[in-house]
């Protein structure tokens, strides 16, 4: 989510970047139903591949959308 809306070109770029890292072996989709919002959905029989895909997407969006480093939160170090 963003406090200011992304342009259509920015949203498309962010969606393209994240779609490139989502696992092709799962049923995943990335969409933008609103100019302030990007959404990833995934359907899989196990959570681990989904988590890996979501973490990769998080890194891409964190870097591309907010120019921030992608240091994973400590809670992911379980």
Backbone as XML, in Angstrom:
<?xml version="1.0"?>
<chain id="A" units="angstrom">
  <residue number="1" name="UNK">
    <atom name="N" x="0.840" y="-1.177" z="0.000"/>
    <atom name="CA" x="0.000" y="0.000" z="0.000"/>
    <atom name="C" x="0.884" y="1.239" z="0.000"/>
  </residue>
  <residue number="2" name="UNK">
    <atom name="N" x="0.370" y="2.290" z="-0.562"/>
    <atom name="CA" x="1.104" y="3.549" z="-0.639"/>
    <atom name="C" x="0.187" y="4.695" z="-0.245"/>
  </residue>
  <residue number="3" name="UNK">
    <atom name="N" x="0.748" y="5.671" z="0.457"/>
    <atom name="CA" x="-0.029" y="6.838" z="0.858"/>
    <atom name="C" x="-0.382" y="7.728" z="-0.312"/>
  </residue>
  <residue number="4" name="UNK">
    <atom name="N" x="0.459" y="7.729" z="-1.324"/>
    <atom name="CA" x="0.170" y="8.473" z="-2.543"/>
    <atom name="C" x="-0.010" y="7.469" z="-3.677"/>
  </residue>
  <residue number="5" name="UNK">
    <atom name="N" x="-0.891" y="7.754" z="-4.600"/>
    <atom name="CA" x="-1.149" y="6.775" z="-5.662"/>
    <atom name="C" x="0.030" y="6.639" z="-6.625"/>
  </residue>
  <residue number="6" name="UNK">
    <atom name="N" x="0.232" y="5.410" z="-7.104"/>
    <atom name="CA" x="1.208" y="5.183" z="-8.160"/>
    <atom name="C" x="0.542" y="5.495" z="-9.488"/>
  </residue>
  <residue number="7" name="UNK">
    <atom name="N" x="1.320" y="5.935" z="-10.454"/>
    <atom name="CA" x="0.780" y="6.122" z="-11.798"/>
    <atom name="C" x="0.541" y="4.741" z="-12.409"/>
  </residue>
  <residue number="8" name="UNK">
    <atom name="N" x="-0.206" y="4.706" z="-13.487"/>
    <atom name="CA" x="-0.465" y="3.427" z="-14.157"/>
    <atom name="C" x="0.843" y="2.781" z="-14.611"/>
  </residue>
  <residue number="9" name="UNK">
    <atom name="N" x="1.775" y="3.590" z="-15.102"/>
    <atom name="CA" x="3.065" y="3.052" z="-15.559"/>
    <atom name="C" x="3.874" y="2.501" z="-14.379"/>
  </residue>
  <residue number="10" name="UNK">
    <atom name="N" x="3.865" y="3.204" z="-13.254"/>
    <atom name="CA" x="4.579" y="2.723" z="-12.066"/>
    <atom name="C" x="3.979" y="1.417" z="-11.556"/>
  </residue>
  <residue number="11" name="UNK">
    <atom name="N" x="2.659" y="1.357" z="-11.501"/>
    <atom name="CA" x="2.001" y="0.129" z="-11.042"/>
    <atom name="C" x="2.317" y="-1.032" z="-11.963"/>
  </residue>
  <residue number="12" name="UNK">
    <atom name="N" x="2.278" y="-0.793" z="-13.270"/>
    <atom name="CA" x="2.571" y="-1.860" z="-14.219"/>
    <atom name="C" x="4.017" y="-2.343" z="-14.064"/>
  </residue>
  <residue number="13" name="UNK">
    <atom name="N" x="4.935" y="-1.418" z="-13.866"/>
    <atom name="CA" x="6.339" y="-1.789" z="-13.655"/>
    <atom name="C" x="6.494" y="-2.638" z="-12.392"/>
  </residue>
  <residue number="14" name="UNK">
    <atom name="N" x="5.878" y="-2.225" z="-11.298"/>
    <atom name="CA" x="5.958" y="-2.982" z="-10.049"/>
    <atom name="C" x="5.333" y="-4.364" z="-10.191"/>
  </residue>
  <residue number="15" name="UNK">
    <atom name="N" x="4.226" y="-4.450" z="-10.883"/>
    <atom name="CA" x="3.578" y="-5.746" z="-11.092"/>
    <atom name="C" x="4.441" y="-6.652" z="-11.971"/>
  </residue>
  <residue number="16" name="UNK">
    <atom name="N" x="5.020" y="-6.100" z="-13.028"/>
    <atom name="CA" x="5.895" y="-6.897" z="-13.899"/>
    <atom name="C" x="7.105" y="-7.426" z="-13.140"/>
  </residue>
  <residue number="17" name="UNK">
    <atom name="N" x="7.697" y="-6.567" z="-12.320"/>
    <atom name="CA" x="8.881" y="-6.974" z="-11.552"/>
    <atom name="C" x="8.553" y="-8.109" z="-10.580"/>
  </residue>
  <residue number="18" name="UNK">
    <atom name="N" x="7.424" y="-8.008" z="-9.911"/>
    <atom name="CA" x="7.080" y="-9.027" z="-8.920"/>
    <atom name="C" x="6.602" y="-10.313" z="-9.591"/>
  </residue>
  <residue number="19" name="UNK">
    <atom name="N" x="5.937" y="-10.210" z="-10.701"/>
    <atom name="CA" x="5.507" y="-11.417" z="-11.416"/>
    <atom name="C" x="6.699" y="-12.243" z="-11.878"/>
  </residue>
  <residue number="20" name="UNK">
    <atom name="N" x="7.810" y="-11.579" z="-12.143"/>
    <atom name="CA" x="9.018" y="-12.280" z="-12.588"/>
    <atom name="C" x="9.627" y="-13.150" z="-11.486"/>
  </residue>
  <residue number="21" name="UNK">
    <atom name="N" x="9.362" y="-12.826" z="-10.215"/>
    <atom name="CA" x="9.964" y="-13.598" z="-9.116"/>
    <atom name="C" x="8.986" y="-14.560" z="-8.447"/>
  </residue>
  <residue number="22" name="UNK">
    <atom name="N" x="7.704" y="-14.480" z="-8.775"/>
    <atom name="CA" x="6.744" y="-15.402" z="-8.166"/>
    <atom name="C" x="6.950" y="-16.807" z="-8.730"/>
  </residue>
  <residue number="23" name="UNK">
    <atom name="N" x="6.782" y="-17.829" z="-7.901"/>
    <atom name="CA" x="7.000" y="-19.202" z="-8.362"/>
    <atom name="C" x="6.031" y="-19.576" z="-9.481"/>
  </residue>
  <residue number="24" name="UNK">
    <atom name="N" x="6.556" y="-20.124" z="-10.552"/>
    <atom name="CA" x="5.714" y="-20.527" z="-11.672"/>
    <atom name="C" x="5.029" y="-21.862" z="-11.402"/>
  </residue>
  <residue number="25" name="UNK">
    <atom name="N" x="5.485" y="-22.569" z="-10.384"/>
    <atom name="CA" x="4.898" y="-23.872" z="-10.055"/>
    <atom name="C" x="3.629" y="-23.731" z="-9.216"/>
  </residue>
  <residue number="26" name="UNK">
    <atom name="N" x="3.321" y="-22.529" z="-8.760"/>
    <atom name="CA" x="2.127" y="-22.284" z="-7.950"/>
    <atom name="C" x="1.143" y="-21.436" z="-8.734"/>
  </residue>
  <residue number="27" name="UNK">
    <atom name="N" x="-0.059" y="-21.360" z="-8.245"/>
    <atom name="CA" x="-1.070" y="-20.493" z="-8.849"/>
    <atom name="C" x="-1.007" y="-19.142" z="-8.140"/>
  </residue>
  <residue number="28" name="UNK">
    <atom name="N" x="-0.204" y="-18.230" z="-8.688"/>
    <atom name="CA" x="-0.016" y="-16.911" z="-8.079"/>
    <atom name="C" x="-0.434" y="-15.825" z="-9.062"/>
  </residue>
  <residue number="29" name="UNK">
    <atom name="N" x="-0.865" y="-14.709" z="-8.511"/>
    <atom name="CA" x="-1.249" y="-13.560" z="-9.320"/>
    <atom name="C" x="-0.919" y="-12.282" z="-8.572"/>
  </residue>
  <residue number="30" name="UNK">
    <atom name="N" x="-0.535" y="-11.269" z="-9.317"/>
    <atom name="CA" x="-0.278" y="-9.948" z="-8.751"/>
    <atom name="C" x="-1.172" y="-8.957" z="-9.498"/>
  </residue>
  <residue number="31" name="UNK">
    <atom name="N" x="-1.896" y="-8.143" z="-8.744"/>
    <atom name="CA" x="-2.826" y="-7.186" z="-9.333"/>
    <atom name="C" x="-2.761" y="-5.861" z="-8.585"/>
  </residue>
  <residue number="32" name="UNK">
    <atom name="N" x="-3.407" y="-4.866" z="-9.161"/>
    <atom name="CA" x="-3.520" y="-3.566" z="-8.519"/>
    <atom name="C" x="-4.966" y="-3.091" z="-8.656"/>
  </residue>
  <residue number="33" name="UNK">
    <atom name="N" x="-5.812" y="-3.438" z="-7.684"/>
    <atom name="CA" x="-7.223" y="-3.062" z="-7.770"/>
    <atom name="C" x="-7.493" y="-1.581" z="-7.495"/>
  </residue>
  <residue number="34" name="UNK">
    <atom name="N" x="-6.476" y="-0.875" z="-7.027"/>
    <atom name="CA" x="-6.632" y="0.533" z="-6.664"/>
    <atom name="C" x="-5.269" y="1.202" z="-6.833"/>
  </residue>
  <residue number="35" name="UNK">
    <atom name="N" x="-5.192" y="2.478" z="-7.235"/>
    <atom name="CA" x="-3.906" y="3.142" z="-7.443"/>
    <atom name="C" x="-2.997" y="3.187" z="-6.202"/>
  </residue>
  <residue number="36" name="UNK">
    <atom name="N" x="-3.550" y="2.967" z="-5.021"/>
    <atom name="CA" x="-2.760" y="2.973" z="-3.793"/>
    <atom name="C" x="-2.361" y="1.570" z="-3.337"/>
  </residue>
  <residue number="37" name="UNK">
    <atom name="N" x="-2.780" y="0.535" z="-4.083"/>
    <atom name="CA" x="-2.666" y="-0.820" z="-3.558"/>
    <atom name="C" x="-2.165" y="-1.819" z="-4.595"/>
  </residue>
  <residue number="38" name="UNK">
    <atom name="N" x="-1.219" y="-2.656" z="-4.172"/>
    <atom name="CA" x="-0.750" y="-3.796" z="-4.960"/>
    <atom name="C" x="-1.044" y="-5.049" z="-4.144"/>
  </residue>
  <residue number="39" name="UNK">
    <atom name="N" x="-1.524" y="-6.102" z="-4.810"/>
    <atom name="CA" x="-1.949" y="-7.320" z="-4.113"/>
    <atom name="C" x="-1.333" y="-8.539" z="-4.793"/>
  </residue>
  <residue number="40" name="UNK">
    <atom name="N" x="-0.863" y="-9.473" z="-3.958"/>
    <atom name="CA" x="-0.408" y="-10.773" z="-4.454"/>
    <atom name="C" x="-1.302" y="-11.831" z="-3.830"/>
  </residue>
  <residue number="41" name="UNK">
    <atom name="N" x="-1.775" y="-12.751" z="-4.659"/>
    <atom name="CA" x="-2.554" y="-13.885" z="-4.158"/>
    <atom name="C" x="-1.879" y="-15.152" z="-4.653"/>
  </residue>
  <residue number="42" name="UNK">
    <atom name="N" x="-1.987" y="-16.187" z="-3.836"/>
    <atom name="CA" x="-1.356" y="-17.440" z="-4.217"/>
    <atom name="C" x="-2.145" y="-18.601" z="-3.632"/>
  </residue>
  <residue number="43" name="UNK">
    <atom name="N" x="-2.271" y="-19.648" z="-4.415"/>
    <atom name="CA" x="-2.971" y="-20.850" z="-3.982"/>
    <atom name="C" x="-1.994" y="-22.014" z="-4.121"/>
  </residue>
  <residue number="44" name="UNK">
    <atom name="N" x="-1.797" y="-22.743" z="-3.015"/>
    <atom name="CA" x="-0.852" y="-23.854" z="-3.031"/>
    <atom name="C" x="-1.218" y="-24.852" z="-1.945"/>
  </residue>
  <residue number="45" name="UNK">
    <atom name="N" x="-0.811" y="-26.111" z="-2.109"/>
    <atom name="CA" x="-1.113" y="-27.117" z="-1.103"/>
    <atom name="C" x="-0.238" y="-27.022" z="0.145"/>
  </residue>
  <residue number="46" name="UNK">
    <atom name="N" x="0.885" y="-26.306" z="0.050"/>
    <atom name="CA" x="1.800" y="-26.144" z="1.194"/>
    <atom name="C" x="2.166" y="-24.672" z="1.337"/>
  </residue>
  <residue number="47" name="UNK">
    <atom name="N" x="2.452" y="-24.247" z="2.546"/>
    <atom name="CA" x="2.732" y="-22.829" z="2.798"/>
    <atom name="C" x="4.169" y="-22.426" z="2.484"/>
  </residue>
  <residue number="48" name="UNK">
    <atom name="N" x="5.117" y="-23.340" z="2.585"/>
    <atom name="CA" x="6.521" y="-22.977" z="2.427"/>
    <atom name="C" x="6.840" y="-22.352" z="1.066"/>
  </residue>
  <residue number="49" name="UNK">
    <atom name="N" x="6.396" y="-22.939" z="-0.050"/>
    <atom name="CA" x="6.678" y="-22.295" z="-1.341"/>
    <atom name="C" x="6.025" y="-20.921" z="-1.463"/>
  </residue>
  <residue number="50" name="UNK">
    <atom name="N" x="4.854" y="-20.772" z="-0.879"/>
    <atom name="CA" x="4.172" y="-19.476" z="-0.918"/>
    <atom name="C" x="4.976" y="-18.446" z="-0.127"/>
  </residue>
  <residue number="51" name="UNK">
    <atom name="N" x="5.424" y="-18.823" z="1.039"/>
    <atom name="CA" x="6.221" y="-17.917" z="1.864"/>
    <atom name="C" x="7.480" y="-17.484" z="1.128"/>
  </residue>
  <residue number="52" name="UNK">
    <atom name="N" x="8.152" y="-18.427" z="0.493"/>
    <atom name="CA" x="9.360" y="-18.099" z="-0.271"/>
    <atom name="C" x="9.039" y="-17.106" z="-1.386"/>
  </residue>
  <residue number="53" name="UNK">
    <atom name="N" x="7.943" y="-17.337" z="-2.099"/>
    <atom name="CA" x="7.542" y="-16.423" z="-3.169"/>
    <atom name="C" x="7.168" y="-15.054" z="-2.657"/>
  </residue>
  <residue number="54" name="UNK">
    <atom name="N" x="6.427" y="-15.002" z="-1.545"/>
    <atom name="CA" x="6.038" y="-13.722" z="-0.973"/>
    <atom name="C" x="7.254" y="-12.948" z="-0.453"/>
  </residue>
  <residue number="55" name="UNK">
    <atom name="N" x="8.222" y="-13.644" z="0.096"/>
    <atom name="CA" x="9.437" y="-12.977" z="0.564"/>
    <atom name="C" x="10.213" y="-12.384" z="-0.610"/>
  </residue>
  <residue number="56" name="UNK">
    <atom name="N" x="10.282" y="-13.109" z="-1.717"/>
    <atom name="CA" x="10.957" y="-12.583" z="-2.911"/>
    <atom name="C" x="10.218" y="-11.355" z="-3.442"/>
  </residue>
  <residue number="57" name="UNK">
    <atom name="N" x="8.895" y="-11.420" z="-3.441"/>
    <atom name="CA" x="8.094" y="-10.281" z="-3.896"/>
    <atom name="C" x="8.284" y="-9.084" z="-2.976"/>
  </residue>
  <residue number="58" name="UNK">
    <atom name="N" x="8.316" y="-9.331" z="-1.680"/>
    <atom name="CA" x="8.527" y="-8.258" z="-0.697"/>
    <atom name="C" x="9.844" y="-7.539" z="-0.976"/>
  </residue>
  <residue number="59" name="UNK">
    <atom name="N" x="10.905" y="-8.309" z="-1.256"/>
    <atom name="CA" x="12.215" y="-7.701" z="-1.541"/>
    <atom name="C" x="12.151" y="-6.820" z="-2.778"/>
  </residue>
  <residue number="60" name="UNK">
    <atom name="N" x="11.496" y="-7.312" z="-3.821"/>
    <atom name="CA" x="11.389" y="-6.542" z="-5.061"/>
    <atom name="C" x="10.630" y="-5.249" z="-4.821"/>
  </residue>
  <residue number="61" name="UNK">
    <atom name="N" x="9.455" y="-5.348" z="-4.217"/>
    <atom name="CA" x="8.657" y="-4.142" z="-4.013"/>
    <atom name="C" x="9.315" y="-3.179" z="-3.046"/>
  </residue>
  <residue number="62" name="UNK">
    <atom name="N" x="9.944" y="-3.687" z="-2.015"/>
    <atom name="CA" x="10.604" y="-2.800" z="-1.051"/>
    <atom name="C" x="11.688" y="-1.976" z="-1.749"/>
  </residue>
  <residue number="63" name="UNK">
    <atom name="N" x="12.438" y="-2.619" z="-2.621"/>
    <atom name="CA" x="13.503" y="-1.915" z="-3.338"/>
    <atom name="C" x="12.932" y="-1.015" z="-4.444"/>
  </residue>
  <residue number="64" name="UNK">
    <atom name="N" x="12.030" y="-1.550" z="-5.263"/>
    <atom name="CA" x="11.515" y="-0.802" z="-6.410"/>
    <atom name="C" x="10.562" y="0.335" z="-6.028"/>
  </residue>
  <residue number="65" name="UNK">
    <atom name="N" x="9.683" y="0.094" z="-5.066"/>
    <atom name="CA" x="8.657" y="1.090" z="-4.740"/>
    <atom name="C" x="9.130" y="2.140" z="-3.743"/>
  </residue>
  <residue number="66" name="UNK">
    <atom name="N" x="10.005" y="1.721" z="-2.815"/>
    <atom name="CA" x="10.386" y="2.641" z="-1.739"/>
    <atom name="C" x="11.885" y="2.872" z="-1.628"/>
  </residue>
  <residue number="67" name="UNK">
    <atom name="N" x="12.688" y="2.301" z="-2.530"/>
    <atom name="CA" x="14.137" y="2.467" z="-2.526"/>
    <atom name="C" x="14.737" y="2.143" z="-1.153"/>
  </residue>
  <residue number="68" name="UNK">
    <atom name="N" x="14.241" y="1.078" z="-0.536"/>
    <atom name="CA" x="14.729" y="0.643" z="0.770"/>
    <atom name="C" x="15.468" y="-0.679" z="0.622"/>
  </residue>
  <residue number="69" name="UNK">
    <atom name="N" x="16.397" y="-0.928" z="1.546"/>
    <atom name="CA" x="17.103" y="-2.197" z="1.522"/>
    <atom name="C" x="16.136" y="-3.320" z="1.859"/>
  </residue>
  <residue number="70" name="UNK">
    <atom name="N" x="16.503" y="-4.504" z="1.478"/>
    <atom name="CA" x="15.619" y="-5.641" z="1.699"/>
    <atom name="C" x="16.135" y="-6.538" z="2.823"/>
  </residue>
  <residue number="71" name="UNK">
    <atom name="N" x="16.463" y="-5.939" z="3.935"/>
    <atom name="CA" x="16.864" y="-6.725" z="5.101"/>
    <atom name="C" x="15.625" y="-7.379" z="5.671"/>
  </residue>
  <residue number="72" name="UNK">
    <atom name="N" x="15.598" y="-8.739" z="5.705"/>
    <atom name="CA" x="14.387" y="-9.414" z="6.179"/>
    <atom name="C" x="14.123" y="-9.146" z="7.663"/>
  </residue>
  <residue number="73" name="UNK">
    <atom name="N" x="12.862" y="-9.057" z="8.044"/>
    <atom name="CA" x="12.533" y="-8.904" z="9.451"/>
    <atom name="C" x="13.026" y="-10.099" z="10.263"/>
  </residue>
  <residue number="74" name="UNK">
    <atom name="N" x="13.369" y="-9.880" z="11.499"/>
    <atom name="CA" x="13.870" y="-10.962" z="12.360"/>
    <atom name="C" x="12.847" y="-12.070" z="12.539"/>
  </residue>
  <residue number="75" name="UNK">
    <atom name="N" x="11.583" y="-11.754" z="12.480"/>
    <atom name="CA" x="10.557" y="-12.771" z="12.687"/>
    <atom name="C" x="10.609" y="-13.853" z="11.603"/>
  </residue>
  <residue number="76" name="UNK">
    <atom name="N" x="11.186" y="-13.532" z="10.433"/>
    <atom name="CA" x="11.325" y="-14.523" z="9.365"/>
    <atom name="C" x="12.453" y="-15.497" z="9.631"/>
  </residue>
  <residue number="77" name="UNK">
    <atom name="N" x="13.238" y="-15.287" z="10.652"/>
    <atom name="CA" x="14.383" y="-16.149" z="10.966"/>
    <atom name="C" x="13.998" y="-17.315" z="11.863"/>
  </residue>
  <residue number="78" name="UNK">
    <atom name="N" x="12.802" y="-17.818" z="11.719"/>
    <atom name="CA" x="12.314" y="-18.907" z="12.580"/>
    <atom name="C" x="12.994" y="-20.203" z="12.217"/>
  </residue>
</chain>
